[in-house]
């Protein structure tokens, strides 16, 4: 699961930054992912609102749907130029995402 956010107000051309952390696949780990991401983005001087929402959603999904006892999920943040890439890798390596076409009024 990943999400990229490009913000024209961010002027970090040529700058590459990254941060990665392992967290427990629990509601507490998901909350910690959001808090750590918020603090890291603040330290980098980046906008927080949309990014923290994306991290919260991806981390909650990893903790809820990708949980395997004894295995942690990984939160990785990359900044390249003015683009922030958010990756959350869950612990379920046995389920690879598959492309499905939406049916009718499907929400996902």
Residue frames relative to the residue before (quaternion, step in Angstrom):
aa qw qx qy qz dx dy dz
X 1.0000 0.0000 0.0000 0.0000 0.00 0.00 0.00
X 0.1759 0.7808 -0.5899 0.1070 3.53 -0.86 0.89
X 0.1293 -0.7670 0.6261 0.0550 3.50 -1.29 0.42
X 0.1587 -0.7699 0.6096 0.1023 3.55 -1.03 0.80
X 0.0903 -0.7794 0.6193 0.0293 3.54 -0.99 0.88
X 0.1109 -0.7755 0.6198 0.0469 3.56 -0.66 1.13
X 0.0568 -0.7966 0.6017 -0.0041 3.56 -0.82 0.99
X 0.3829 -0.7570 0.4794 0.2249 3.59 -0.51 1.15
X 0.6264 0.5493 -0.3445 0.4327 3.61 1.18 -0.40
X 0.6051 0.5477 -0.3588 0.4529 3.59 1.23 -0.34
X 0.0799 -0.8076 0.5843 -0.0002 3.57 -0.62 1.15
X 0.2839 0.7465 -0.5478 0.2492 3.57 0.16 1.30
X 0.1012 0.8450 -0.5217 0.0604 3.58 1.06 0.67
X 0.8184 0.2107 -0.1922 0.4989 3.51 -0.91 1.01
X 0.6032 0.5651 -0.3579 0.4345 3.59 1.23 -0.22
X 0.0676 -0.7665 0.6380 0.0308 3.56 -0.96 0.92
X 0.0460 0.7837 -0.6153 0.0708 3.54 -0.78 1.07
X 0.0449 0.7991 -0.5995 0.0041 3.57 -1.14 0.53
X 0.0622 -0.7596 0.6472 0.0160 3.48 -1.31 0.52
X 0.0148 0.8020 -0.5959 0.0398 3.57 -0.95 0.85
X 0.0327 0.7971 -0.5995 0.0650 3.56 -0.99 0.87
X 0.3313 -0.7033 0.5920 0.2125 3.57 -1.19 0.67
X 0.0467 -0.8053 0.5907 -0.0199 3.57 -0.97 0.93
X 0.5542 -0.6062 0.4470 0.3545 3.57 -1.14 0.58
X 0.4441 -0.7084 0.4822 0.2614 3.61 -0.99 0.82
X 0.4088 0.6726 -0.4860 0.3799 3.55 0.62 1.24
X 0.6621 -0.4680 0.3691 0.4542 3.61 -1.20 0.17
X 0.6294 0.5305 -0.3337 0.4595 3.59 1.04 -0.73
X 0.6452 0.5148 -0.3097 0.4719 3.61 1.02 -0.80
X 0.6349 0.5248 -0.3219 0.4667 3.58 1.06 -0.77
X 0.6524 0.4963 -0.3122 0.4802 3.60 0.97 -0.83
X 0.6457 0.5185 -0.3168 0.4624 3.56 0.98 -0.83
X 0.5988 0.5598 -0.3572 0.4477 3.62 1.05 -0.73
X 0.6701 0.4934 -0.2986 0.4673 3.59 0.89 -0.91
X 0.6722 0.4985 -0.2987 0.4587 3.58 0.91 -0.91
X 0.6673 0.4936 -0.3040 0.4676 3.60 0.92 -0.88
X 0.6451 0.5118 -0.3217 0.4674 3.59 0.99 -0.83
X 0.6378 0.5294 -0.3259 0.4548 3.58 0.96 -0.85
X 0.6843 0.4768 -0.2906 0.4690 3.59 0.88 -0.90
X 0.6478 0.5108 -0.3279 0.4603 3.60 0.98 -0.78
X 0.6678 0.4909 -0.3027 0.4706 3.59 0.91 -0.88
X 0.6166 0.5292 -0.3413 0.4724 3.59 1.06 -0.73
X 0.6559 0.5096 -0.3102 0.4625 3.60 0.95 -0.85
X 0.6853 0.4556 -0.2735 0.4980 3.59 1.11 -0.67
X 0.4613 -0.7037 0.4297 0.3276 3.60 1.27 -0.16
X 0.4688 0.6789 -0.4358 0.3598 3.59 1.15 0.64
X 0.5970 -0.5558 0.4290 0.3881 3.61 -1.21 0.47
X 0.3453 -0.8000 0.4707 0.1384 3.56 -0.95 0.88
X 0.5885 0.6664 -0.3769 0.2598 3.58 0.91 -0.90
X 0.7489 0.3781 -0.2364 0.4902 3.63 0.52 -1.06
X 0.6537 0.5358 -0.3223 0.4263 3.58 0.90 -0.88
X 0.6743 0.4862 -0.3166 0.4569 3.61 0.87 -0.84
X 0.6182 0.5311 -0.3448 0.4657 3.60 1.09 -0.60
X 0.6475 0.5107 -0.3133 0.4710 3.58 0.99 -0.84
X 0.6509 0.5065 -0.3152 0.4696 3.60 0.91 -0.90
X 0.6456 0.5277 -0.3261 0.4453 3.60 0.89 -0.89
X 0.6796 0.4885 -0.2917 0.4630 3.60 0.89 -0.90
X 0.6916 0.4744 -0.2892 0.4615 3.60 0.82 -0.95
X 0.6638 0.4975 -0.3074 0.4662 3.60 0.96 -0.83
X 0.6343 0.5157 -0.3320 0.4705 3.61 0.99 -0.77
X 0.6377 0.5158 -0.3250 0.4708 3.59 1.01 -0.77
X 0.6550 0.5106 -0.3146 0.4597 3.59 0.93 -0.87
X 0.6895 0.4780 -0.2784 0.4674 3.58 0.96 -0.87
X 0.7182 0.4517 -0.2469 0.4682 3.58 1.04 -0.76
X 0.8262 0.2681 -0.1003 0.4853 3.57 0.71 -1.08
X 0.7556 0.3825 -0.2079 0.4894 3.60 1.13 -0.45
X 0.3891 0.7704 -0.4372 0.2530 3.55 1.26 0.29
X 0.0218 0.7267 -0.6862 0.0239 3.51 -1.11 0.92
X 0.4686 -0.6968 0.4518 0.3013 3.62 -0.58 1.08
X 0.8094 0.2648 -0.2176 0.4769 3.55 -0.99 0.92
X 0.7044 0.3903 -0.2640 0.5308 3.61 1.25 0.00
X 0.3375 -0.7622 0.5267 0.1665 3.58 -0.92 0.96
X 0.3539 -0.6787 0.5787 0.2814 3.56 -1.29 0.25
X 0.3515 -0.7444 0.5380 0.1811 3.56 -1.21 0.57
X 0.1597 -0.7346 0.6536 0.0877 3.54 -1.09 0.89
X 0.0147 0.7908 -0.6106 0.0392 3.57 -0.79 1.04
X 0.1108 -0.7652 0.6327 0.0428 3.55 -0.98 0.93
X 0.0406 -0.7709 0.6357 0.0066 3.57 -0.94 0.96
X 0.0656 -0.7441 0.6609 0.0723 3.54 -1.13 0.67
X 0.0450 0.7599 -0.6452 0.0654 3.55 -0.78 1.09
X 0.8043 -0.0360 -0.0283 0.5925 3.56 -0.44 1.22
X 0.7720 -0.3066 0.2497 0.4977 3.58 -0.72 -1.08
X 0.6035 0.5639 -0.3553 0.4377 3.60 1.22 0.32
X 0.2037 -0.7522 0.6187 0.0993 3.54 -0.95 1.00
X 0.1114 -0.7676 0.6288 0.0542 3.57 -0.87 0.98
X 0.1333 -0.7791 0.6116 0.0332 3.55 -0.85 1.08
X 0.0073 -0.7918 0.6102 -0.0238 3.57 -0.77 1.06
X 0.0139 -0.7418 0.6701 0.0214 3.51 -1.10 0.82
X 0.1155 -0.7943 0.5961 0.0215 3.54 -0.61 1.20
X 0.2418 -0.7936 0.5389 0.1461 3.56 -0.53 1.12
X 0.6355 -0.5882 0.3789 0.3265 3.54 -1.32 0.19
X 0.5865 0.5821 -0.3695 0.4250 3.59 1.26 -0.11
X 0.0819 -0.8266 0.5567 0.0090 3.57 0.02 1.26
X 0.6027 0.5962 -0.3502 0.3982 3.58 1.23 -0.32
X 0.7194 0.3732 -0.2400 0.5344 3.60 1.21 -0.33
X 0.1204 -0.7937 0.5955 0.0300 3.53 -0.36 1.28
X 0.5120 -0.6484 0.4499 0.3392 3.63 -0.85 0.85
X 0.1197 -0.7820 0.6077 0.0698 3.53 -1.08 0.75
X 0.4753 -0.6735 0.4919 0.2802 3.54 -1.02 0.85
X 0.0007 -0.7771 0.6291 -0.0197 3.56 -0.92 0.97
X 0.4094 -0.6863 0.5417 0.2607 3.53 -1.07 0.69
X 0.5027 -0.6670 0.4498 0.3165 3.61 -0.89 0.87
X 0.2728 -0.7488 0.5881 0.1381 3.51 -1.13 0.77
X 0.8605 -0.0520 0.0126 0.5066 3.57 -0.78 1.04
X 0.7942 -0.2400 0.2288 0.5092 3.55 -0.71 -1.16
X 0.1827 0.8196 -0.5232 0.1454 3.60 1.10 0.63
X 0.3581 -0.7482 0.5269 0.1855 3.57 -1.09 0.80
X 0.7850 0.1899 -0.1266 0.5760 3.59 1.21 -0.18
